[in-house]
Structure formats: C-alpha cells, structure tokens
Amino acid sequence: MSSADRTPEEIAADIAETRNRLAGTIDALVYRAQPKTIIRRQTEALKAKFVDENGSPKTDAIVKVAGAVVGFVVVIVAIRKLTS
C-alpha cells in the first residue's frame, strides 16, 4: 500500500505504534544508564570471573590474581630497597 492510499486513521495508528516503540527504547536506555544498574552489571561481571554458576570459587582465576598481587608487592619492595 502506498502512502497515498493510507487513511488518516492508518497514519495515526502508525505514528502511535512508532511512538510506543521509541518510548520503550528510551525507557530501556534510561534504565541501562542508571548508575545502580551499571554498578550491578559490573559487579555481576566481576563475580562471574571468580565464581562458577553453582557458587563455587574459580581457584585458577583467584590464584592468578593473588600471584599478580604478590608479584607487584615484591617488585615495589625491591624498588624501595634499591632506592634507599
């Protein structure tokens, strides 16, 4: 159907449908941009790196991070001893 064949009621219905879709999209964007929502998503993502779906810790990931922290502390201590 061409736009010339559409009735004013059909056009109004299309406009209302588009308006509703846009309102839903805006609501979704506003929700996703809220600081609480962002913090929750980031917390869940971080937690997923260290905890399995069943709640048990991922020891390999924890050991890697702990090793990196220990290595960093050793480097800092070594640099301080060398500079003093």
TORBA-900539 format. One line per field, with one value per residue (C-alpha): residue number from 1; residue in three letters; chain; x, y, z. Coordinates in nm, 2 decimals. Example, Ala and Ser with C-alpha at 12.3 -4.5 7.8 and 13.67 -1.06 7.14 Angstrom:
TORBA-900539
nr	c(1, 2);
rest	c(Ala, Ser);
kette	c(A, A);
X	c(1.23, 1.37);
Y	c(-0.45, -0.11);
Z	c(0.78, 0.71);
This chain:
TORBA-900539
nr	c(1, 2, 3, 4, 5, 6, 7, 8, 9, 10, 11, 12, 13, 14, 15, 16, 17, 18, 19, 20, 21, 22, 23, 24, 25, 26, 27, 28, 29, 30, 31, 32, 33, 34, 35, 36, 37, 38, 39, 40, 41, 42, 43, 44, 45, 46, 47, 48, 49, 50, 51, 52, 53, 54, 55, 56, 57, 58, 59, 60, 61, 62, 63, 64, 65, 66, 67, 68, 69, 70, 71, 72, 73, 74, 75, 76, 77, 78, 79, 80, 81, 82, 83, 84);
rest	c(Met, Ser, Ser, Ala, Asp, Arg, Thr, Pro, Glu, Glu, Ile, Ala, Ala, Asp, Ile, Ala, Glu, Thr, Arg, Asn, Arg, Leu, Ala, Gly, Thr, Ile, Asp, Ala, Leu, Val, Tyr, Arg, Ala, Gln, Pro, Lys, Thr, Ile, Ile, Arg, Arg, Gln, Thr, Glu, Ala, Leu, Lys, Ala, Lys, Phe, Val, Asp, Glu, Asn, Gly, Ser, Pro, Lys, Thr, Asp, Ala, Ile, Val, Lys, Val, Ala, Gly, Ala, Val, Val, Gly, Phe, Val, Val, Val, Ile, Val, Ala, Ile, Arg, Lys, Leu, Thr, Ser);
kette	c(A, A, A, A, A, A, A, A, A, A, A, A, A, A, A, A, A, A, A, A, A, A, A, A, A, A, A, A, A, A, A, A, A, A, A, A, A, A, A, A, A, A, A, A, A, A, A, A, A, A, A, A, A, A, A, A, A, A, A, A, A, A, A, A, A, A, A, A, A, A, A, A, A, A, A, A, A, A, A, A, A, A, A, A);
X	c(0.00, 0.14, 0.14, -0.13, -0.37, -0.35, -0.62, -0.56, -0.65, -0.39, -0.13, -0.22, -0.20, 0.15, 0.26, 0.12, 0.30, 0.62, 0.59, 0.53, 0.84, 1.05, 0.92, 1.01, 1.36, 1.41, 1.30, 1.54, 1.83, 1.75, 1.74, 2.07, 2.24, 2.14, 2.44, 2.29, 2.23, 2.58, 2.73, 2.51, 2.62, 2.98, 2.96, 2.80, 3.06, 3.34, 3.18, 3.14, 3.52, 3.58, 3.27, 3.11, 2.74, 2.70, 2.86, 3.20, 3.51, 3.72, 4.05, 4.26, 4.14, 4.19, 4.54, 4.63, 4.51, 4.68, 5.01, 4.99, 4.93, 5.22, 5.45, 5.36, 5.43, 5.77, 5.86, 5.76, 5.96, 6.26, 6.25, 6.23, 6.53, 6.73, 6.65, 6.72);
Y	c(0.00, 0.34, 0.63, 0.80, 0.51, 0.52, 0.68, 0.93, 0.67, 0.43, 0.70, 0.80, 0.43, 0.40, 0.72, 0.58, 0.25, 0.42, 0.65, 0.34, 0.17, 0.48, 0.52, 0.16, 0.21, 0.53, 0.36, 0.08, 0.32, 0.52, 0.20, 0.08, 0.42, 0.44, 0.42, 0.15, -0.06, -0.01, -0.10, -0.41, -0.52, -0.46, -0.64, -0.94, -0.95, -0.94, -1.20, -1.43, -1.42, -1.56, -1.77, -2.06, -2.08, -2.32, -2.08, -2.25, -2.03, -2.05, -2.12, -2.08, -1.72, -1.64, -1.79, -1.58, -1.26, -1.34, -1.42, -1.09, -0.90, -1.08, -1.01, -0.65, -0.62, -0.79, -0.55, -0.25, -0.38, -0.45, -0.10, 0.06, -0.14, -0.04, 0.33, 0.35);
Z	c(0.00, -0.10, 0.14, -0.09, -0.03, 0.35, 0.55, 0.82, 1.08, 0.95, 0.95, 1.31, 1.41, 1.26, 1.44, 1.77, 1.72, 1.64, 1.94, 2.17, 2.03, 2.08, 2.43, 2.51, 2.36, 2.56, 2.88, 2.82, 2.76, 3.07, 3.28, 3.14, 3.20, 3.57, 3.80, 4.01, 3.70, 3.58, 3.92, 3.94, 3.59, 3.66, 3.99, 3.83, 3.56, 3.81, 4.02, 3.72, 3.67, 4.02, 4.10, 3.90, 3.81, 4.10, 4.35, 4.39, 4.36, 4.04, 4.21, 3.89, 3.85, 4.22, 4.22, 3.91, 4.07, 4.40, 4.22, 4.04, 4.36, 4.54, 4.24, 4.24, 4.61, 4.57, 4.29, 4.50, 4.80, 4.58, 4.42, 4.77, 4.89, 4.59, 4.61, 4.99);
